[in-house]
């Protein structure tokens, strides 16, 4: 069998969180150039403030402004930063107990060498040039020279509290396709839809699988499928969402290709959403060949053939 395919993949989205009154108070303080902690029932000042007291479980209501200067209580060196870390050069992560607080805060410490970091060293907040109500409003901590006080920051005030925060989330990984998946993707890059047949039960699976899920027999026979099929089940998408490429309403449907024993999920276009129905006969509509890749997106969508609907008995076992 041909060499298996692999490709880099990035899964990314913006995570939106409502902050609530406690975290919102902390982030509003960062935006305004101050560090706010919360006092617990035992008298400890915690930064960031806890939403609920660890002893009484009551909501935190007492807030304390602490210093932007503190002491390193523990640290670790980062010799090779990775994507999205605070710096693209070596730095330290440090636990810093700010003056007026009892619990340390974790953040980046900007030093050139691990020889410049010691437990007990005095550091101060380096504020971001633009502050929006996010933990990154603290750009990092930096060493405080002997006898030096914390630097002042140009405070900004706003009557509007921070009520939400948007954080980009991204995961990069390399996807290695199985030999059967590689067959499927190579076929798509050639304008074909490939599946495999189980030698025991004779069922044809698309995308192909390494073994038949019904009896466990390896599927070794390659089968080129028809590009025409029948809609078995479908849903009408009416709700808009971030990154949506098609304006609702539109239909996502399972299409049972002629000769296959498992349906393929894809878009149905070229027909009003309210006219899509079970049993409708459809065909693959491909993108221009110069846009093809090793992807199911080579098939832009499925569209009605205009043929009479399939009889229910021909697909009732594939719902």
C-alpha positions in Angstrom: 0.0 0.0 0.0 1.2 3.6 -0.7 2.8 5.7 1.9 0.3 7.1 4.5 -0.5 10.8 4.5 0.1 13.2 7.3 -0.5 17.0 7.7 -0.2 19.7 10.3 -3.5 20.7 11.9 -4.4 23.7 14.0 -7.6 23.7 16.0 -8.3 27.3 17.2 -11.2 29.3 18.6 -11.8 32.4 20.8 -12.9 31.3 24.3 -15.3 33.9 25.7 -15.9 33.9 29.5 -18.1 36.1 31.6 -16.0 37.1 34.6 -18.5 37.6 37.4 -18.2 40.2 40.1 -15.0 38.8 41.7 -12.7 38.1 38.8 -14.2 41.1 37.0 -13.1 43.3 39.9 -9.5 41.9 39.6 -9.4 42.5 35.8 -10.9 45.9 36.2 -8.1 46.7 38.6 -5.5 45.5 36.1 -7.0 47.7 33.4 -6.8 50.7 35.8 -3.2 49.9 36.8 -3.8 48.4 40.3 -3.6 44.9 41.6 -6.7 43.8 43.6 -6.8 40.8 46.0 -9.6 39.3 48.0 -9.6 38.7 51.8 -10.7 35.3 53.0 -12.5 34.5 56.3 -9.1 33.6 57.8 -7.7 37.0 57.0 -5.5 36.0 54.1 -5.3 38.2 51.0 -5.3 36.2 47.9 -4.3 37.5 44.4 -6.2 36.9 42.2 -9.2 36.9 44.5 -11.0 33.7 45.0 -14.7 33.7 43.9 -15.7 31.7 47.0 -14.1 31.5 50.4 -12.3 28.1 50.8 -13.6 27.7 54.4 -17.1 29.2 54.5 -17.8 28.8 50.8 -19.4 32.3 50.8 -18.8 34.6 47.9 -15.8 36.9 48.3 -17.0 40.5 49.1 -13.9 42.1 50.7 -11.3 43.4 48.2 -7.8 44.8 49.0 -5.5 46.8 46.8 -2.0 45.4 47.1 1.4 46.6 45.9 2.8 46.1 42.5 6.1 45.2 44.2 6.7 41.7 45.6 9.1 38.9 46.5 9.9 35.8 44.4 9.0 32.7 46.4 9.7 30.1 43.8 10.7 30.0 40.1 11.6 27.9 37.1 13.7 28.6 34.0 12.3 28.4 30.5 15.3 28.0 28.2 13.3 27.3 25.0 10.0 29.3 24.9 7.2 27.8 22.8 4.5 29.5 20.8 2.3 32.0 22.7 4.5 32.2 25.8 5.1 35.7 27.1 8.6 36.0 25.5 10.3 34.5 22.4 13.6 34.4 24.4 14.6 32.5 27.5 12.8 33.8 30.7 11.6 32.5 34.0 8.1 31.7 35.4 8.0 32.9 39.0 5.6 32.8 42.0 5.6 36.3 43.3 4.0 37.3 46.7 3.1 41.0 46.3 3.4 43.2 49.3 0.1 43.2 51.1 -0.8 39.7 49.8 -0.4 36.3 51.5 -0.5 34.0 48.5 1.8 34.2 45.5 0.8 35.1 41.9 2.3 33.1 39.0 3.6 35.2 36.1 6.6 35.6 33.8 9.8 37.2 35.1 12.0 39.0 32.5 15.6 38.1 33.2 18.4 37.2 30.8 19.8 34.3 32.7 18.9 31.9 35.5 21.9 33.3 37.3 19.9 36.5 37.7 17.0 34.8 39.6 17.0 34.0 43.3 14.3 33.0 45.7 13.7 36.1 47.8 14.6 38.6 45.1 12.5 41.7 44.9 10.5 42.4 41.7 7.9 44.7 40.4 5.1 44.6 37.8 5.9 45.8 34.3 2.6 47.0 33.0 1.5 46.6 29.4 1.5 49.7 27.3 -2.2 49.2 26.6 -4.5 47.6 29.3 -7.8 46.1 28.5 -8.8 44.1 31.6 -6.8 40.9 31.1 -4.1 39.1 33.0 -1.7 40.2 30.2 -2.2 43.7 31.4 0.7 42.6 33.6 3.3 42.2 30.9 5.7 40.5 33.3 7.6 41.0 36.5 11.1 42.6 36.4 13.9 42.8 38.9 13.8 45.7 41.4 17.2 47.3 42.0 18.3 47.6 45.7 16.7 50.6 47.3 14.4 51.2 44.3 10.7 51.7 44.8 8.1 50.4 42.5 7.5 52.5 39.4 4.3 54.5 39.1 1.9 53.6 36.4 -0.4 56.0 34.5 -3.7 55.0 36.0 -6.8 54.7 33.9 -10.2 54.7 35.3 -13.5 53.6 33.8 -17.0 53.4 35.3 -17.6 50.3 33.2 -16.5 47.1 35.0 -14.9 44.3 33.1 -17.6 41.7 32.6 -16.1 39.4 30.0 -12.8 38.3 28.6 -11.9 36.7 25.2 -8.9 34.4 25.1 -7.7 32.8 21.9 -7.2 29.0 22.3 -5.0 27.1 19.8 -3.8 23.6 19.5 -1.2 22.6 16.9 -0.6 18.9 16.1 0.4 16.6 13.3 -2.4 14.3 12.1 -1.2 11.0 10.6 -3.8 9.3 8.5 -4.2 5.5 8.6 -3.5 3.5 5.4 -7.3 3.3 4.8 -7.8 7.1 5.4 -4.9 7.8 3.1 -6.6 5.8 0.3 -9.7 7.9 0.8 -7.9 11.2 0.8 -5.8 10.3 -2.2 -8.9 9.3 -4.1 -10.5 12.7 -3.3 -7.4 14.4 -4.7 -8.0 12.5 -7.9 -11.7 13.2 -8.1 -12.8 9.8 -6.8 -14.6 8.6 -3.7 -13.0 5.5 -2.4 -14.2 2.9 0.2 -13.3 -0.6 1.2 -15.4 -3.8 1.3 -15.5 -6.4 4.1 -14.8 -9.8 2.7 -17.0 -11.5 5.2 -20.3 -9.5 5.2 -19.6 -7.7 1.9 -20.5 -4.3 3.4 -18.7 -1.3 1.8 -17.5 1.5 4.1 -16.8 5.1 3.1 -14.6 6.6 4.4 -12.8 3.2 4.5 -12.0 1.5 7.8 -9.2 -0.9 8.7 -11.7 -3.5 10.0 -15.4 -4.1 9.6 -17.2 -2.8 12.7 -19.8 -5.6 12.3 -17.5 -8.7 12.4 -14.0 -7.4 12.9 -12.7 -8.7 9.5 -9.9 -6.6 7.9 -11.3 -4.6 5.0 -8.7 -5.0 2.2 -10.7 -4.7 -1.1 -10.7 -1.2 -2.5 -14.0 0.1 -4.0 -14.6 3.2 -6.0 -18.0 4.5 -5.0 -20.7 6.2 -7.1 -20.9 10.0 -6.7 -24.7 9.8 -6.6 -26.6 8.8 -3.5 -29.7 9.2 -1.3 -30.3 11.5 1.6 -31.1 9.3 4.6 -31.4 11.9 7.5 -30.7 15.6 7.6 -30.9 18.7 9.8 -31.6 22.3 8.8 -29.0 24.7 10.3 -30.8 27.9 11.4 -28.5 29.2 14.1 -25.6 31.5 13.0 -22.2 30.9 14.7 -18.6 32.3 14.6 -16.7 31.2 11.5 -19.8 30.1 9.6 -19.2 30.1 5.9 -22.8 29.7 4.7 -25.7 31.9 5.6 -28.5 30.0 7.4 -30.8 28.3 6.7 -28.9 25.4 5.0 -28.9 21.6 5.3 -26.4 19.2 6.5 -27.3 15.6 5.5 -26.2 12.0 5.6 -25.8 10.8 2.0 -25.8 7.1 1.3 -23.8 6.7 -1.9 -24.9 4.1 -4.3 -23.0 0.9 -3.4 -22.1 2.0 0.1 -23.4 0.7 3.4 -22.7 3.7 5.5 -23.8 7.3 4.9 -21.4 10.3 4.4 -22.1 13.6 6.1 -22.0 16.7 3.8 -23.8 19.9 2.8 -26.9 19.9 0.6 -27.1 23.0 -1.6 -28.9 24.0 -4.9 -32.3 23.5 -3.3 -34.3 25.5 -0.7 -33.8 24.1 2.8 -37.5 23.5 3.2 -37.5 21.2 0.1 -34.8 18.8 1.3 -36.3 15.5 2.3 -35.4 11.9 3.2 -35.0 9.8 0.0 -34.0 12.8 -2.2 -31.5 11.7 -4.8 -28.3 13.9 -4.9 -24.9 14.0 -6.6 -21.5 15.3 -5.7 -20.6 18.8 -6.9 -16.8 19.3 -7.0 -14.8 22.4 -6.6 -12.6 23.5 -9.6 -9.7 21.0 -10.0 -7.1 23.7 -9.3 -8.6 24.0 -5.7 -8.4 20.3 -4.9 -6.3 18.9 -2.0 -6.3 15.8 0.1 -9.6 16.8 1.6 -13.3 16.0 1.6 -13.8 19.7 1.0 -12.9 19.0 -2.7 -16.6 18.1 -2.9 -18.2 21.5 -2.4 -21.6 20.1 -1.7 -24.3 17.6 -2.9 -27.1 18.8 -5.1 -30.4 17.2 -6.3 -30.2 15.1 -9.4 -33.8 15.6 -10.3 -34.5 11.9 -10.2 -37.5 10.4 -8.4 -37.0 9.9 -4.6 -35.6 6.5 -3.5 -38.0 4.1 -2.0 -37.8 4.1 1.8 -37.1 0.3 1.9 -33.8 1.0 0.0 -32.3 3.0 2.8 -34.3 2.2 6.0 -31.5 0.1 7.4 -29.1 3.0 7.1 -30.8 5.6 9.2 
